Amino acid sequence: MLGGPNLLDLSEKFRTIAEKLKQALKEFDYVLLEAEKMNQPLSFQTKIPTIYREPREYLVMDAIFYWED
């Protein structure tokens, strides 16, 4: 479910919108992380209250897009 390889892929329908959004974010010096970086293991120990992963399996994405289940 979460963390799958297609999580950050967009359908053709939304690619134009995605490109416009990327450009707008770039104008304000935001950097978009690639899926490869988002799916890397978290480099430090923490506790994220989630049912989707075990504590030693947290990914960068879990720390950035945290919400309590």
The 8 nearest C-alpha neighbors of each residue, nearest first, counted from 0:
[[1, 3, 2, 51, 6, 4, 5, 52],
 [2, 0, 3, 6, 51, 52, 4, 61],
 [1, 3, 6, 0, 4, 38, 60, 5],
 [2, 4, 6, 5, 1, 0, 7, 38],
 [5, 3, 6, 2, 7, 34, 8, 38],
 [6, 4, 8, 3, 7, 2, 9, 34],
 [5, 7, 3, 4, 8, 2, 1, 34],
 [6, 8, 5, 34, 9, 4, 3, 33],
 [9, 7, 5, 6, 10, 4, 34, 14],
 [10, 8, 13, 14, 11, 7, 12, 17],
 [9, 11, 12, 13, 14, 8, 15, 7],
 [10, 12, 14, 13, 9, 15, 8, 16],
 [13, 11, 10, 14, 15, 9, 16, 17],
 [12, 14, 16, 11, 15, 10, 17, 9],
 [13, 15, 17, 11, 16, 12, 18, 9],
 [16, 14, 18, 17, 13, 19, 12, 11],
 [15, 17, 19, 13, 14, 18, 20, 12],
 [16, 18, 14, 20, 15, 19, 21, 13],
 [17, 19, 21, 15, 20, 16, 14, 22],
 [20, 18, 22, 16, 21, 17, 23, 15],
 [19, 21, 17, 23, 18, 22, 16, 24],
 [22, 20, 18, 24, 19, 23, 25, 17],
 [21, 23, 25, 19, 20, 24, 18, 26],
 [24, 22, 20, 26, 25, 21, 19, 27],
 [25, 23, 21, 29, 27, 26, 22, 20],
 [24, 26, 28, 22, 29, 27, 23, 21],
 [27, 25, 23, 24, 28, 22, 29, 21],
 [26, 28, 25, 24, 29, 23, 22, 30],
 [29, 27, 25, 26, 30, 24, 23, 31],
 [30, 28, 24, 25, 27, 31, 26, 21],
 [31, 29, 28, 32, 25, 24, 21, 27],
 [32, 30, 33, 29, 21, 24, 25, 34],
 [33, 31, 36, 30, 37, 34, 35, 60],
 [32, 34, 35, 36, 37, 31, 7, 38],
 [33, 35, 37, 36, 38, 7, 32, 4],
 [34, 36, 33, 38, 37, 39, 32, 4],
 [37, 35, 39, 38, 33, 34, 32, 59],
 [38, 36, 60, 34, 59, 35, 39, 33],
 [37, 39, 35, 36, 58, 34, 59, 60],
 [40, 38, 36, 58, 37, 59, 41, 35],
 [41, 39, 58, 57, 59, 42, 38, 56],
 [40, 42, 58, 59, 57, 43, 39, 44],
 [43, 41, 40, 44, 59, 39, 58, 57],
 [44, 42, 41, 45, 40, 57, 55, 59],
 [45, 43, 42, 46, 41, 55, 54, 57],
 [46, 44, 43, 47, 54, 57, 55, 41],
 [45, 47, 48, 54, 44, 49, 57, 55],
 [46, 48, 49, 45, 54, 65, 62, 61],
 [49, 47, 67, 46, 50, 68, 66, 65],
 [50, 48, 51, 68, 47, 67, 52, 66],
 [49, 51, 52, 68, 48, 53, 67, 47],
 [50, 52, 49, 53, 1, 0, 68, 48],
 [53, 51, 50, 56, 57, 54, 49, 55],
 [52, 54, 56, 55, 57, 51, 50, 49],
 [55, 53, 56, 57, 46, 52, 47, 45],
 [54, 56, 53, 57, 44, 52, 41, 40],
 [55, 57, 53, 54, 52, 58, 40, 41],
 [58, 56, 41, 55, 54, 40, 61, 52],
 [57, 59, 40, 41, 60, 61, 39, 38],
 [58, 60, 41, 37, 62, 61, 39, 40],
 [59, 61, 37, 63, 58, 62, 64, 38],
 [62, 60, 58, 59, 65, 64, 63, 57],
 [63, 61, 59, 65, 60, 64, 58, 47],
 [64, 62, 60, 61, 65, 59, 37, 58],
 [65, 63, 61, 60, 62, 66, 59, 67],
 [66, 64, 61, 62, 63, 67, 47, 60],
 [65, 67, 68, 64, 49, 48, 61, 47],
 [66, 68, 48, 49, 65, 47, 50, 64],
 [67, 49, 66, 50, 48, 51, 65, 47]]
